[in-house]
Every structure is written in structure tokens, then in C-alpha cells.
Amino acid sequence: MMGLGLSSRGSPENPGLRIYFGICGIGLGHAGRCVPIARKLEEKGAQILFSTYRDAVRYIEQEGFPLVEAPSMVFMVKPDGTVDFRQTVVNPGPFFASFTLIKQVKREIEFMRAFKPDVVVSDSRVSPLLAAKALGIPDVSILNQFQIIIPRKSKFLTLAKLVDTGALATIGKIWTSGATHLMIPDFPPPYTLSAGNLRIPKSYQKRVRLIGPILPVHPDDLPSREEIRRRLGVEDDAFLIFAPISGPVNERAYLTDILQKIFKEIPDEYQVVMSLGYPNSSTRPVQYGNLTVYSWVPNRFEYLKACDLVVSKAGHGTITQAICYGKPMILIPTPSHTEQLNNARRVADLGVGEVLDQNDLTKETLLDTIEKMFNDRSYWRRMDEVQRVVSRLNGLETAVETIVRVAESGDSM
């Protein structure tokens, strides 16, 4: 915290506005949508400080923002990446989880007292909201999952009832009742992806706004698809498949191993570019025939615009980006991960993608699905219809405007 300096409240036109981002550090999705917001605010003269943990720490450092590290919250996973709900609840256990939350709030209060922010922006974290309320600091929450839903399989029924009536349900209420503004980076009905995880009580809905995805790079900001494909060395007659696999390391490692083995044997008419999702890693690709593997793709959005089809897990950020870029998808959600399962189901319902069960993923099932989609142009026609509607939204601009307004006025609606 040394050297951060203090100042009175300012505005982007009068440098001195101080904005504190407390973001979930599990995976890179939360950091990935907050960094472009922070970048825009920084361009307007604001001073930024991030608080996060785990996977997001190195990514935020790579992006060059000041950072303080908060105590970590974790989900337990099995070797195949499946979310282990029983172990997540039992170990570290409700008492220790509560202790970690208290410890997080204490640290957030310390960080905020030193930084003296004009507004606190929380992305899917409760502790920054509680700390902001304790200090009387205006706050904004970014969220795409109001409640955590346990699968209704027979072995999870008791656990599901416990969670629905316990601490995780309470956390959802804190997110909405505590935040000055709640921004959901999702599409408006009937295209909302997270509808299954956004059961928001009516008494809180006046605080909620669907703002659209937060895109670091808009499709119109890039050259044409044809020009990008020439620059990237994609053959004119090749079908380009882009596989950006993200999420917590333990969740994605199992899937990336299977996909690499399959893609190494993919027919010649396909070119595949795969990202393993490791920031701060080498950006030099490894070539296996017509498969190119990156540890980290710095020009992700160029590949997204150049490709014909996306193969990925079912993270909210990846899906919304693919839709904004007009790319049909094959989604492989992490087993028992209800948010991903709901996201994937919505994509299939919209007619813009197919869903494969990770437990059924083989060379045959994936190639059959790829061929099915390329032989049926209805996926692309439907995607064009959806993209035309959602392209009017600018979640990045709306998020920046909202944060500035709350910071400058202390607006509490």
C-alpha cells in the first residue's frame, strides 16, 4: 500500500477519483471483465486499486494495475474438474468459511482505509460490499450469478436443501440488498443467459440493471474477418475452430488434456487454435499439424473474429463474447457446475450452439458434432439474428458511466 497516496474526491475531468475493485479471483472471468472497465476509468484520470486472490492475481499484475491480495476463497474440485460440492461445504467447513469471510472483510476495511476510495466496485465478492457499508463508501456490484444452485441429483438432495436455506442463499441477499447498484453483464430477455441463476427477489429488482456484456474489444474495432485471417495465416478454404479454455486451473486441466489429444487427429479441412488460459506464460505457440496450442493468446479477439466456430467450457464471459462476435459454439460445461450447465442449456435453447457432456467427450462425439454444425447453417442464421439485437448494447460504456456517477455523487438511488 505504500506510495498509493491520498486525495480528495475528484472526477475523470478533475483527476483524483479513486476506485477500488474487489473481484473474485477464481478463474479469470471476473478479472477479465473488470480490467477493461478499470482501463477506461484510468484513461479518464481515475486512480485504481484491485483487491483479489488466487488465479486473478498474476493476471492483474500482468495488466499493470496496483494490487492488494485478499484471503482466498476456494471451491473443491475432483480430478476431472467436477465441482465437489460436498467437500466444498464440509472442507473447509461452514465455520472456517465464515472465518475466512470475516478475515476478508477485515482486510478489505484496512485496504479501503488506506486507499480512501470514492467508490467500491465488487465483482461477485461479498466482503468488499460489507467493508464498504461499514465505512460508508458508495458501492457498485457486478454479478451474473445471484445464487449458487446445487444439482438436484439424489446424492446432492440433502446438501441442496441445506445450501438453499443457509449461508449461500444469504450471500445472494447481501449482493442485492447491500449494493447501491447491481449491474449484470448479460443480455436482456429473451436472450438472458444467466436466467437460471438470477432468481432475484422482487424487492431488490429496482436495484438491478442488465447492461450487456463488457467487451474489452468490440468487433467493429478490428479489421475485417478476411484481413485478420490473412494476417494469422488461416487458409482460405479452412474451417477455423477457436478453443479458448479458461476457468480455474483444476477445472480446465482435465478438459484441455482430452481436447488436445482429439484436435491432434482432426481432419485436414479444419484448423484449430487452442488457448490453455495461462497468463504470464509464453505467447509462442506449439504446432501439432493443423492444431496450434498457445499457453496464452494475447490477441484473443482477433481469433474470435477470424474463427468459424468456438469450442469451450460454458463460462459466462466466453459465451457472451462469442455471441457478440456472432460465433456458434460447442460447449462442454464442467460437470455439476450449475452455472455452466444453465449457460450451456440457454445457448442450446437459443439455437446458437450444441452441448456435449464432458463424460461423453470422445474424438467421435466431438467430430460428429462439429460436422453436424458445419452441415447445418441454421446455427449461423440464428446467431446472426441474436447478434443484431444484442449488438446495440455497450456494457463497458454503461459500467464506466455508472461507476463514475456513483463515485462523484455518492448516489444511492
N, C-alpha and C positions, 0 to 999 in steps of 0.2 A: 504493500500500500504506500510505501514511501515514494514521494515525488509526484503523487497524483494531483496534489494541490486542491485548494478550495476556492469557491467563488459564489457570488450571489446568483439568484435566478436570472436566467437570460433567455434569449430566443435565438433561432438559427440566423436571424438577421443581426443579432447582437450577441456574438459568441459568448458562451458561458453556460448554456443549457447543459445540464448533467443528467445522463440517462443510464440507468442501471438495469442490465439484463440478467435475470436469474433463470437459467434454462436447464431443462432436463438433459443429462449427459449420457443417457443410454441410447446408443446409436448416434447417427449424425443428422437425423431428420430435423430435430428441433434447432440445432445449431445452424443447419443449412438454410433454414428459412429466416432465422434472426440475423445472421450475418449481413445479408443484403439490406435489411432494414437499418441496421447499425451503420452500414457503409453510406447509405443515403443521408442519414442524420449527421454523420461525421462530415460529409461534404457540405452540409448546411452550417457547420461550425460547432456542432454539439460535441461534448466530451463523453466518452463511452467507457463503461466498465462492465465486464462479464463476470458472472459467478456460475460455475458449473463443476462437473466432475467426470470421471471415467473417460469414455470414448471421445467426448467433445473437447476435452482439454487440449489435446495436441492440435486438433483442427482449428480451434480458436486462436491458439498460439501461431499456427501457420498463417492465419489470416491477419496477424499483426495487431490484434486488439489487446489492451490490458486485461488481465485475468486474475481473479482470486479463486482458489479451489475450495469447494464446499465438501462437507462429509458426503460420502456416496450412498445412494440408494440402489439396490440391485433386485433383479429377478433371477431366480434359479432356473437353469435350463438343463435338459438332458443332452447326451452326446450327439443326438440327431438335430439339435436346435430347438426341440419342442419345449415350450414353456412348462416348467414343473410347478404347477400351482400349489400342490401340497407342500413341497419343500420351501416354496417362497413364503407361505404362511407360517409353516412350522419352524423353519430355519431361515432367517434369524429369529422368527417368532414375533408375535404381536408386541410383547414388552420391549424387545430390542428395537423393533421397527419404530415404536413410539419414541424410544430414547433417541434414536437417530434423527427423527423429525425434530425433536426438541433441540438437539445439538445443532441441526441445520439452522433452525430459527435463531438460535443464539449467535451463531457465526454470521448469519445474514445481518442481524442487527449491528454487530461490530463493523462489518464491511460498510454498511449504509451510513453509520455514524461518521466513519472516516471519510467517505466519498461525498456525502451530503447531496444525494441525487434530487432532482426536481420531479422525477417520476421513476417508478419501478415497473419494469416490463417482465412479467413472468410467462415463460412458455412451459406449460404442463408441470409446474412445480408449485406446491402449496406453501413451502417455507418462506419464499420471498414475499408472498402476499401477506402472510401473518406478520412478518417483520415490518413490512411497510405500514400495516394497520397500527402496529404497536408504536411506530414512530410518527404517525400522522402524515405519511408521504402518499401522494396520489399514485394510483397503480392501474395498470392495464394487463389483462391476461390474454394470452394466445393459447388456443386449445382446440383439439379436434376429437377428443375422447372425454366426454363428461363423466362416464362411469366405466369401471372395469367389470366385464361380464365373464363369469366362469362358464365353460362349456357345460351344457345340460346332459352330459353323459352320466350313466348310472354311478360310476365311481367318483364323480365330482358333485353329486347332488347335495350332500350334506355340506360340503365346503362352499358350494354356490350359495346356499341359504345363509350360511354364516357371513359370507362376504357381502351379500346384498343387504343385510341388515346391520352390518358392522362398520368397521373403520373406513373401508374403501368407498362405501356409499356416502359416508360423512365427508370424505375428501371432495367428492363431486359437489356437495353443497357449499363447501368452503370456496371452491373455484368460482362459483357463480355469485354467491351472496357476498363474497369478500371483494371481488374485483370491481373497480369503478366502471370499467368497460371490459366486455368479453368479446374478443374477435376470433371468429372461426374461419380459418383459411380454406374454405370449401365452397362448392358451387351451390347456388340457390336451388330449391325444388323446381323441377323433379329430378335434378341431376346431383343432388347431395350424396356424397359417398359415405359419410360417417353417420348416416341417419340412425343406424342400429346402436351406435354408442353415444348418441346425443339426445337422450331422453331427459330433457331439461324441464323441471317443474315450471308451470305457467307463471308463478310468482316471480321467477327470475328472468323470464324471456325478454322483458323490456331492456335488460342489460346486454342482450346478445345480438351480434350482427354477423351475418355471413358475408365475408368480404372478398371471397375468391382466393385462389392460390397466390402465394408470394413467390414470384419468379425472379431469380437473380438476373436472368437473361430472357428477354421476350423474343419470340420467333422473328418478329419484324426487325429486330436489332441486328440480325445476322444476314449474311449474303444468301443468295438463293440456294435451294437444296442441291441443284445441279453443280453450282460453283463449289460448294463445300465438298461434295462427293469427289470432284476432280482434285481438289486440294488434298483430300485424305487418301487418294489413291484407290477409290472404290470403282471397280469395273462397271462399265455402263449397263451391262445386262445382268449384273449380280443382284440378288436379293440381300440387302444388308440387315442383319439382325444385331440389335444392341442389347447387351445383357449387363445392366448396371446393378450389381448385387450389393445391397447396403444393409444396415442394421447392426446390432451388437455382434461382436466377433464370434461368440459361441453359437449364435443363431445362424450366422451365414456360412461358417466354415464347412459344415456338412454339405450344404447345398452347392457351394462353389466347387467342391471336390467332385460331386456327381456330374455337374454341368460341364466341367472341363473335359471329363472323360467322354461324355456324349458328343460335345462340339468338335472334339478332335477327329471324329469319324463322320462328320456331317457331309452330305453330298456337295460336289463342287459348285453347284449353282448358287450356293449360299456363302456369303462372307459373314463371319461373326466377330464382333468386338465385345470383349468381356472386361468389366472392371471389378476387381476384388474388394474395393472400398477401403483401402488403407491410406489415409492421409499421411503426409510427411514421408511417403515411400517414393521410390524411384518412379519417374514417369516414362521410363524407357520400356517399350513393350517387348513381350516374348512371343515369337511366332511359331505356331504349330500348323503348317499347311495353310488352310484358309481361316484358321482361328488366330486372332490376335488378343493376347491377355495383358492387361495393364493392372499393376497394383493400385494405381490411382490415375484417373483420367482428368487432366486439368481442363480439357475442352469438352466436357460432358455434353453441353448443349449443342455443340456442332454435330456430334454423333447423333444426338436425339433428333435434330432436324434432318440429318442425312439418311437416317435409317428407314426401313420399311416396317419393321416390327420390333417390339420390345418384349424381352423375356426377363422377368424379375420376380422378386418376392412381392408381397402385396402391401408395402408401406404406403402410407397416405401421400407423402411427398412425391415419390416416384410416379404414382398413378396420376396425381393431378398434373404433374409436369408432362407426362405422356399425352394426356387428353388435351392440354393447351397446345401441344405441338402436333396434335392430330394423328397420333400413332396407336394403332391397335396393339393389344397386349396378350401375352400368355403369362398368367400369374400363378406362382407356386407359393401360397401362403405357408407360413410356419405353422405346423400342426398345433392345435389347441390355443393358438393365438387369436382370440376372438375378434380383435380389431382388424387384423389382416383378413380373417375369414369373412367378416362382414364387408370389408372393402372389396374383396375379390368377387363376392356374390353380387354386389352392386354393379361392378364392371360387366359381369356376365348378363345381368338383367338389362343393362343399357344396350347390350348387343355390340359392344366395342372390344370384347376380349373373351378368352377362354380361361378356365381354371383347371389346374392339374393338382391332384393330391400329391404331396411330397412323397408319401409312402408308396405311390404307384408310379413314380417317376423313373422311366427307363428310356433307353435310346428309341425304342419302338413307340412308346406313348408320346414322347416329345416330338419326334419327327412326323408322326401321324397327325398331330395337332397343328404343326407348322404347315404341312401340306394342305390340310383341310382349310386353314385360314387363307393361304395364298390362292387357293382354288375357288374361294367364295368372297367376291368383292363386297358383299353386304356389310362386312365389318368396317371397311373403309368408307362406304357411303354413310353408314350410321355415325361413324366418328366425325365425318365432315359436318353432319347436322349438329351434333353436340358441340363441336369446336366453334361453329359460327355463333352459337348462343353464348358460350362462356367467354369468348374472346373479348367481349365488351367489359369484362371485369378487370380491375387492376388492384389486386390485393396489396401489392407493395406500396403503391401510392396511398391507398386508404389507410394502411397501417401507420405509415410515416405521418400523415396528416393528423390522425387520431392521437398518436403519442405526443406530437408537438402541442396540440391543443390542450391535452390534459396537463402536460408539463407546465405550460405557460399560464394556464388559468386555474389549475387545481380543480378542474371540472369534475364533479362527482355526479353528474347527470341530474 
